[in-house]
Protein backbone atom coordinates (compact mmCIF):
# COMPACT_ATOMS: atom_id res chain seq x y z
CA UNK A 1 0.00 0.00 0.00
CA UNK A 2 1.05 3.58 -0.57
CA UNK A 3 1.64 5.60 2.60
CA UNK A 4 1.97 9.38 2.79
CA UNK A 5 5.59 10.45 3.25
CA UNK A 6 6.49 13.78 4.83
CA UNK A 7 9.77 15.38 5.75
CA UNK A 8 10.06 17.93 8.51
CA UNK A 9 12.65 20.29 9.95
CA UNK A 10 12.89 19.36 13.61
CA UNK A 11 9.76 18.08 15.30
CA UNK A 12 7.63 21.23 15.08
CA UNK A 13 8.82 22.80 11.84
CA UNK A 14 6.85 22.95 8.64
CA UNK A 15 6.39 19.69 6.76
CA UNK A 16 6.75 18.94 3.06
CA UNK A 17 4.91 16.13 1.30
CA UNK A 18 6.99 13.80 -0.88
CA UNK A 19 5.81 11.05 -3.20
CA UNK A 20 4.11 8.23 -1.24
CA UNK A 21 6.25 5.37 -0.02
CA UNK A 22 5.19 1.83 -0.92
CA UNK A 23 5.02 -0.40 2.18
CA UNK A 24 3.65 -3.86 1.46
CA UNK A 25 3.96 -7.16 3.27
CA UNK A 26 6.87 -8.32 1.12
CA UNK A 27 8.96 -5.15 1.56
CA UNK A 28 8.49 -5.08 5.34
CA UNK A 29 9.30 -8.79 5.57
CA UNK A 30 12.44 -8.40 3.48
CA UNK A 31 13.65 -5.29 5.31
CA UNK A 32 13.04 -6.82 8.72
CA UNK A 33 15.41 -9.68 7.92
CA UNK A 34 18.38 -7.30 8.12
CA UNK A 35 17.03 -4.21 9.87
CA UNK A 36 14.79 -5.35 12.73
CA UNK A 37 16.62 -5.65 16.05
CA UNK A 38 14.18 -8.19 17.54
CA UNK A 39 14.31 -11.78 16.38
CA UNK A 40 10.76 -12.15 15.07
CA UNK A 41 9.94 -14.61 12.30
CA UNK A 42 7.39 -14.01 9.53
CA UNK A 43 7.42 -10.24 9.98
CA UNK A 44 5.43 -9.84 6.78
CA UNK A 45 2.52 -11.72 8.33
CA UNK A 46 2.74 -9.57 11.47
CA UNK A 47 2.71 -6.44 9.32
CA UNK A 48 -0.37 -7.73 7.47
CA UNK A 49 -2.25 -8.30 10.74
CA UNK A 50 -0.97 -5.28 12.64
CA UNK A 51 -1.11 -2.64 9.91
CA UNK A 52 -2.77 -3.72 6.65
CA UNK A 53 -5.85 -5.62 7.82
CA UNK A 54 -5.87 -4.99 11.57
CA UNK A 55 -7.04 -8.58 12.08
CA UNK A 56 -6.13 -9.40 15.68
CA UNK A 57 -7.36 -12.57 17.34
CA UNK A 58 -10.33 -12.18 19.68
CA UNK A 59 -10.21 -13.70 23.14
CA UNK A 60 -13.14 -15.85 24.33
CA UNK A 61 -15.97 -14.10 26.20
CA UNK A 62 -15.94 -14.48 29.99
CA UNK A 63 -19.50 -14.61 31.40
CA UNK A 64 -20.06 -12.79 34.67
CA UNK A 65 -16.99 -10.55 34.58
CA UNK A 66 -17.87 -7.53 36.79
CA UNK A 67 -18.73 -4.32 34.96
CA UNK A 68 -18.00 -1.96 37.86
CA UNK A 69 -14.34 -2.76 38.37
CA UNK A 70 -11.01 -0.89 38.10
CA UNK A 71 -10.01 -3.27 35.28
CA UNK A 72 -11.79 -4.16 32.08
CA UNK A 73 -11.56 -7.49 30.33
CA UNK A 74 -9.18 -7.70 27.39
CA UNK A 75 -11.41 -8.66 24.46
CA UNK A 76 -8.68 -9.39 21.94
CA UNK A 77 -4.96 -9.87 21.57
CA UNK A 78 -2.91 -6.70 21.45
CA UNK A 79 0.02 -5.65 19.30
CA UNK A 80 3.34 -6.69 20.83
CA UNK A 81 5.74 -3.79 21.32
CA UNK A 82 8.66 -5.87 20.06
CA UNK A 83 6.85 -6.44 16.78
CA UNK A 84 5.71 -2.83 16.36
CA UNK A 85 9.28 -1.80 17.18
CA UNK A 86 10.54 -4.03 14.37
CA UNK A 87 7.97 -2.54 12.00
CA UNK A 88 9.13 0.98 12.86
CA UNK A 89 12.77 0.02 12.35
CA UNK A 90 11.95 -1.65 9.04
CA UNK A 91 10.18 1.49 7.81
CA UNK A 92 13.19 3.60 8.80
CA UNK A 93 15.50 1.23 6.93
CA UNK A 94 13.28 1.31 3.83
CA UNK A 95 13.29 5.13 3.93
CA UNK A 96 17.09 5.09 4.16
CA UNK A 97 17.39 2.72 1.21
CA UNK A 98 14.80 4.28 -1.10
CA UNK A 99 14.93 7.97 -0.22
CA UNK A 100 18.51 8.48 0.94
CA UNK A 101 20.19 5.94 -1.30
CA UNK A 102 21.85 4.06 1.56
CA UNK A 103 23.25 0.59 1.09
CA UNK A 104 22.67 -2.15 3.63
CA UNK A 105 26.25 -1.60 4.75
CA UNK A 106 25.38 2.01 5.64
CA UNK A 107 22.69 1.06 8.16
CA UNK A 108 24.02 -0.22 11.49
CA UNK A 109 21.99 -1.33 14.49
CA UNK A 110 23.66 -0.22 17.71
CA UNK A 111 23.41 -0.78 21.43
CA UNK A 112 25.13 0.89 24.36
CA UNK A 113 28.51 -0.41 25.39
CA UNK A 114 28.67 -1.99 28.84
CA UNK A 115 29.92 1.20 30.53
CA UNK A 116 26.89 3.08 29.20
CA UNK A 117 24.18 0.42 29.59
CA UNK A 118 21.91 2.81 31.48
CA UNK A 119 21.91 5.20 28.54
CA UNK A 120 19.50 4.23 25.79
CA UNK A 121 21.03 3.98 22.33
CA UNK A 122 19.39 5.15 19.10
CA UNK A 123 18.00 2.43 16.87
CA UNK A 124 20.55 3.04 14.14
CA UNK A 125 23.74 4.74 13.19
CA UNK A 126 23.60 5.48 9.48
CA UNK A 127 26.42 6.56 7.18
CA UNK A 128 24.82 9.66 5.64
CA UNK A 129 27.55 12.25 4.99
CA UNK A 130 27.63 11.48 1.26
CA UNK A 131 23.84 11.39 0.73
CA UNK A 132 22.57 14.36 2.74
CA UNK A 133 20.78 16.67 2.42
CA UNK A 134 19.02 14.56 -0.24
CA UNK A 135 15.24 14.93 0.10
CA UNK A 136 15.72 17.38 2.98
CA UNK A 137 17.40 20.00 0.78
CA UNK A 138 14.19 21.98 0.32
CA UNK A 139 13.51 22.42 4.04
CA UNK A 140 16.96 23.55 5.18
CA UNK A 141 17.03 27.08 6.63
CA UNK A 142 18.25 29.78 4.27
CA UNK A 143 22.03 30.00 4.33
CA UNK A 144 22.46 26.88 6.43
CA UNK A 145 25.73 25.09 5.70
CA UNK A 146 26.44 21.76 7.36
CA UNK A 147 29.43 19.52 7.63
CA UNK A 148 27.29 16.42 7.95
CA UNK A 149 28.67 13.85 10.39
CA UNK A 150 29.76 10.66 8.64
CA UNK A 151 27.57 8.61 10.99
CA UNK A 152 24.29 10.01 12.27
CA UNK A 153 21.86 8.63 14.86
CA UNK A 154 18.43 7.59 13.59
CA UNK A 155 15.56 6.82 15.92
CA UNK A 156 12.38 5.09 14.73
CA UNK A 157 8.89 5.03 16.24
CA UNK A 158 5.68 3.26 15.20
CA UNK A 159 2.44 4.48 16.74
CA UNK A 160 -1.30 4.20 16.09
CA UNK A 161 -2.56 7.80 16.21
CA UNK A 162 -1.53 11.33 15.30
CA UNK A 163 -1.29 12.35 18.96
CA UNK A 164 0.80 9.33 19.96
CA UNK A 165 3.08 9.89 16.96
CA UNK A 166 3.69 13.48 18.06
CA UNK A 167 4.51 12.31 21.57
CA UNK A 168 6.80 9.61 20.15
CA UNK A 169 8.77 12.17 18.15
CA UNK A 170 9.25 14.19 21.33
CA UNK A 171 10.48 11.05 23.13
CA UNK A 172 12.78 10.26 20.22
CA UNK A 173 14.31 13.73 20.42
CA UNK A 174 15.13 13.17 24.09
CA UNK A 175 16.83 9.91 23.11
CA UNK A 176 18.95 11.83 20.62
CA UNK A 177 19.78 14.32 23.37
CA UNK A 178 21.22 11.42 25.36
CA UNK A 179 23.34 10.46 22.36
CA UNK A 180 24.58 14.05 21.92
CA UNK A 181 25.39 14.40 25.62
CA UNK A 182 27.67 11.35 25.47
CA UNK A 183 29.60 12.85 22.54
CA UNK A 184 29.61 16.54 23.51
CA UNK A 185 33.22 16.36 24.68
CA UNK A 186 34.75 13.73 22.41
CA UNK A 187 32.93 14.38 19.09
CA UNK A 188 31.37 17.85 19.31
CA UNK A 189 30.87 18.13 15.55
CA UNK A 190 28.18 15.43 15.73
CA UNK A 191 26.07 17.25 18.33
CA UNK A 192 22.63 18.37 17.19
CA UNK A 193 22.41 16.12 14.12
CA UNK A 194 20.03 13.19 13.75
CA UNK A 195 16.90 11.87 12.08
CA UNK A 196 13.62 10.67 13.57
CA UNK A 197 11.40 8.36 11.51
CA UNK A 198 7.85 7.97 12.79
CA UNK A 199 5.24 5.66 11.28
CA UNK A 200 1.56 6.23 12.09
CA UNK A 201 0.08 2.89 11.09
CA UNK A 202 -3.63 3.26 11.91
CA UNK A 203 -6.14 5.76 10.51
CA UNK A 204 -4.46 8.20 8.11
CA UNK A 205 -1.21 6.28 7.76
CA UNK A 206 1.92 8.39 7.47
CA UNK A 207 5.69 8.09 7.48
CA UNK A 208 7.42 11.24 8.71
CA UNK A 209 11.16 11.89 8.58
CA UNK A 210 12.22 14.68 10.93
CA UNK A 211 15.69 16.12 10.37
CA UNK A 212 17.41 17.44 13.48
CA UNK A 213 20.07 20.10 12.91
CA UNK A 214 21.62 22.65 15.29
CA UNK A 215 20.85 26.34 15.05
CA UNK A 216 23.59 27.09 17.61
CA UNK A 217 25.84 24.07 17.98
CA UNK A 218 28.33 25.75 20.33
CA UNK A 219 25.57 26.75 22.74
CA UNK A 220 24.02 23.27 22.58
CA UNK A 221 27.39 21.69 23.41
CA UNK A 222 27.82 24.07 26.34
CA UNK A 223 24.39 23.24 27.75
CA UNK A 224 24.94 19.52 27.34
CA UNK A 225 28.27 19.82 29.12
CA UNK A 226 26.56 21.67 31.96
CA UNK A 227 23.34 19.67 32.29
CA UNK A 228 23.90 16.42 30.38
CA UNK A 229 20.73 14.86 28.99
CA UNK A 230 18.69 16.69 31.66
CA UNK A 231 18.98 19.88 29.61
CA UNK A 232 15.63 21.69 29.59
CA UNK A 233 13.32 21.80 26.61
CA UNK A 234 13.52 25.58 26.25
CA UNK A 235 17.29 25.38 26.13
CA UNK A 236 16.99 22.78 23.37
CA UNK A 237 14.54 24.98 21.48
CA UNK A 238 17.14 27.75 21.50
CA UNK A 239 19.75 25.48 19.90
CA UNK A 240 17.84 23.32 17.39
CA UNK A 241 15.82 24.25 14.32
CA UNK A 242 12.14 23.42 14.42
CA UNK A 243 11.97 22.39 18.06
Residue pairs with C-beta under 8 A, 6 or more apart in sequence:
1 22
1 23
1 24
1 52
1 205
2 20
2 21
2 22
2 23
3 20
3 21
3 22
3 23
3 199
3 205
3 206
3 207
4 17
4 20
4 204
4 205
4 206
4 207
5 17
5 18
5 19
5 20
5 21
5 95
5 99
5 206
5 207
5 208
5 209
6 15
6 16
6 17
6 18
6 206
6 207
6 208
6 209
7 15
7 16
7 18
7 135
7 136
7 139
7 208
7 209
7 210
7 211
8 14
8 15
8 16
8 139
8 208
8 209
8 210
8 211
8 242
9 136
9 139
9 140
9 141
9 210
9 211
9 213
9 241
9 242
10 210
10 211
10 212
10 213
10 240
10 241
10 242
10 243
11 166
11 169
11 170
11 173
11 196
11 210
11 212
11 242
11 243
12 242
12 243
13 139
13 241
13 242
13 243
14 139
14 242
15 208
16 138
16 139
18 99
18 135
21 94
21 95
21 98
21 99
21 207
23 51
23 91
23 94
23 207
25 44
25 45
25 47
25 48
25 52
26 44
27 94
28 43
28 44
28 47
28 87
28 90
28 91
28 94
29 42
29 43
29 44
29 45
29 47
31 90
31 91
31 93
31 94
31 97
32 40
32 43
32 44
32 86
32 87
32 89
32 90
33 43
34 93
34 104
35 89
35 90
35 92
35 93
35 107
35 109
36 43
36 85
36 86
36 89
36 90
37 85
37 86
37 89
37 109
37 123
38 82
38 83
38 85
38 86
40 46
40 82
40 83
40 86
43 83
43 86
43 87
43 90
46 83
46 86
46 87
47 87
47 90
48 55
49 55
49 56
50 56
50 79
50 83
50 84
50 87
50 201
51 87
51 201
51 202
51 205
54 202
56 76
56 77
56 78
56 79
57 76
57 77
58 75
58 76
58 77
59 74
59 75
59 76
59 77
62 73
65 73
84 158
84 201
85 156
85 158
87 158
87 199
87 201
88 123
88 156
88 157
88 158
88 197
88 198
88 199
89 109
89 123
89 124
89 156
91 156
91 158
91 197
91 199
91 207
92 123
92 124
92 154
92 156
92 197
93 107
93 124
95 197
95 207
95 209
96 102
96 106
96 107
96 124
96 126
96 154
97 103
97 104
97 107
99 134
99 135
99 209
100 126
100 128
100 131
100 132
100 134
100 135
101 131
101 134
102 126
102 127
102 128
102 131
105 127
106 126
106 127
106 128
107 124
107 126
107 127
108 124
108 125
108 126
108 127
108 151
109 123
109 124
110 121
110 122
110 123
110 124
110 125
111 121
112 118
112 119
112 120
112 121
116 182
119 178
119 182
119 229
120 175
120 178
121 179
122 153
122 154
122 155
122 175
122 176
122 179
122 194
123 154
123 155
123 156
124 153
124 154
124 155
124 156
125 151
125 152
125 153
125 154
126 151
126 152
126 154
126 195
127 150
127 151
128 148
128 149
128 150
128 151
128 152
128 195
129 148
129 149
129 150
129 151
132 146
132 148
132 152
133 140
133 146
133 148
133 211
135 209
136 209
136 211
139 211
140 146
140 213
141 215
141 241
144 213
144 241
146 193
146 213
147 189
148 193
149 187
149 189
149 190
149 193
151 190
152 190
152 193
152 194
152 195
153 176
153 179
153 193
153 194
153 195
154 194
154 195
154 196
154 197
155 172
155 175
155 176
155 194
155 195
155 196
155 197
156 172
156 196
156 197
156 198
156 199
157 165
157 168
157 169
157 171
157 172
157 196
157 197
157 198
157 199
158 198
158 199
158 201
159 165
159 167
159 168
159 198
159 199
159 200
159 201
160 200
160 201
160 202
160 203
161 200
161 202
161 203
162 200
162 203
162 204
164 200
165 198
165 199
165 200
165 206
165 208
168 198
169 196
169 198
169 208
169 210
172 196
172 198
173 196
173 212
173 236
173 243
174 229
176 194
176 196
176 212
177 224
177 229
177 231
177 236
178 229
179 194
180 190
180 191
180 192
180 194
180 220
180 224
181 224
181 228
181 229
181 231
183 190
183 191
184 191
184 221
184 224
184 225
185 225
188 217
188 221
191 214
191 217
191 220
191 221
191 224
192 212
192 213
192 214
192 217
192 220
192 239
192 240
193 212
193 213
193 214
194 212
195 209
195 210
195 211
195 212
196 208
196 209
196 210
196 212
197 207
197 208
197 209
197 210
198 206
198 207
198 208
198 210
199 205
199 206
199 207
199 208
200 206
200 207
200 208
210 242
212 240
212 241
212 243
213 240
213 241
214 220
214 239
214 240
214 241
215 238
215 239
215 240
215 241
216 238
216 239
217 239
219 238
219 239
220 236
220 239
220 240
223 231
223 235
223 236
223 239
224 231
227 235
236 243
237 243
